[in-house]
């Protein structure tokens, strides 16, 4: 019992070590938040390109759109086809070998990675809206953009939101990989403390609980948002 | 009003419309009948270019719909369309469904559009549904609203793509009633339907389509009373 208490003290109390966890949480949330924003921006752009491309009239191919669509396809293929950890290593040690701003590289890498998944989520959401909705809007004389904006996208959002929530949760947990490029996130804090105190139980189980709590809070927030959207739906 | 010249449409290797040349005059009520898979719906959907014809030409009031230089959105404003599955905008209330296009296209102010929509809803007895959402309505109510939603654009021709095929039998009558009244106002109508009673009563011309061609047409009396083509005879003997 005594050993247990001293382990707890060494892991959290001595030398104000709890502060390292708090700072780690800050870095983890920061990376996840910036990456999510970047991912949504990238994802929306890629989804627009791919949807526009797929909804062209057959026989009327736009040359520029063809090229951009190919790039977008390549992007999703490469990002989804390689491990996130490998992407992180390549970004930090190859592409940005000259910078020591590991946090910035982590944000960028996670953003680019998330964008590929978000793009597919948005594209799927748009495609899940019944084709007749677009046809009816067009038959009234509305052009493509207002038909998307007022009819298709509002309906797509309801399908997109739950999947986007999952993506955010996955992203938050995946940020623990940034330890490989030396970012001092929550996981790194636990590793450092373990190295110093030889205590493994409290640091690692402790951060597992912190991750779990963060995910539960996000899930609850998404739940509230979904219910609010469903209310306006009155089904 | 609508001129169709050698209209052809293929999906892959499957030729659905095999050269249709036809003229539809103002005020006509053309009813297109025929077995399923004969190309009726595709023909109708080509008229407002929801399907892009593979070849041939469609002229609406003398303007080529198929010419890439034509502003297709402008042309579609004058061609109302009613779908088999209603296609009311699920995310919008009934009143918003009806005012979206007129307001967005700056044809009317919000207030004018709302007033007109309420008047149109009154005509089909659904004023009390203005603030409802499509999911709260029955099929018959949805289709009546889909019809007046098109009318809010003041179209010159109305296209009906099997408007009663997705309805429960007891709701078919209320939709046909609305269409009958519309016909009485002199609206030009092209109707694809399996409702032979409606075709006979309201149609000014019946077209029989089979395998991508219009194989026989005439007044209801001619076509229903004395069909010439053996395929038409066969089809009518099965549905009547």
HADDOCK unambig.tbl for C-alpha pairs under 7 A between the chains (distance, minus, plus):
assign (segid A and resid 132 and name CA) (segid B and resid 87 and name CA) 5.56 0.50 0.50
assign (segid A and resid 133 and name CA) (segid B and resid 87 and name CA) 5.52 0.50 0.50
assign (segid A and resid 133 and name CA) (segid B and resid 89 and name CA) 6.18 0.50 0.50
assign (segid A and resid 136 and name CA) (segid B and resid 87 and name CA) 6.04 0.50 0.50
assign (segid A and resid 139 and name CA) (segid B and resid 76 and name CA) 5.80 0.50 0.50
assign (segid A and resid 139 and name CA) (segid B and resid 80 and name CA) 6.74 0.50 0.50
assign (segid A and resid 139 and name CA) (segid B and resid 81 and name CA) 6.27 0.50 0.50
assign (segid A and resid 140 and name CA) (segid B and resid 76 and name CA) 6.21 0.50 0.50
assign (segid A and resid 140 and name CA) (segid B and resid 77 and name CA) 5.51 0.50 0.50
assign (segid A and resid 140 and name CA) (segid B and resid 80 and name CA) 6.61 0.50 0.50
assign (segid A and resid 140 and name CA) (segid B and resid 101 and name CA) 6.41 0.50 0.50
assign (segid A and resid 140 and name CA) (segid B and resid 150 and name CA) 6.72 0.50 0.50
assign (segid A and resid 141 and name CA) (segid B and resid 73 and name CA) 4.47 0.50 0.50
assign (segid A and resid 141 and name CA) (segid B and resid 74 and name CA) 6.11 0.50 0.50
assign (segid A and resid 141 and name CA) (segid B and resid 76 and name CA) 4.89 0.50 0.50
assign (segid A and resid 141 and name CA) (segid B and resid 77 and name CA) 4.61 0.50 0.50
assign (segid A and resid 142 and name CA) (segid B and resid 73 and name CA) 6.28 0.50 0.50
assign (segid A and resid 142 and name CA) (segid B and resid 101 and name CA) 6.32 0.50 0.50
assign (segid A and resid 143 and name CA) (segid B and resid 73 and name CA) 6.07 0.50 0.50
assign (segid A and resid 151 and name CA) (segid B and resid 89 and name CA) 6.35 0.50 0.50
assign (segid A and resid 151 and name CA) (segid B and resid 91 and name CA) 6.89 0.50 0.50
assign (segid A and resid 154 and name CA) (segid B and resid 91 and name CA) 6.83 0.50 0.50
assign (segid A and resid 155 and name CA) (segid B and resid 91 and name CA) 6.20 0.50 0.50
assign (segid A and resid 233 and name CA) (segid B and resid 91 and name CA) 6.74 0.50 0.50
assign (segid A and resid 235 and name CA) (segid B and resid 135 and name CA) 6.30 0.50 0.50
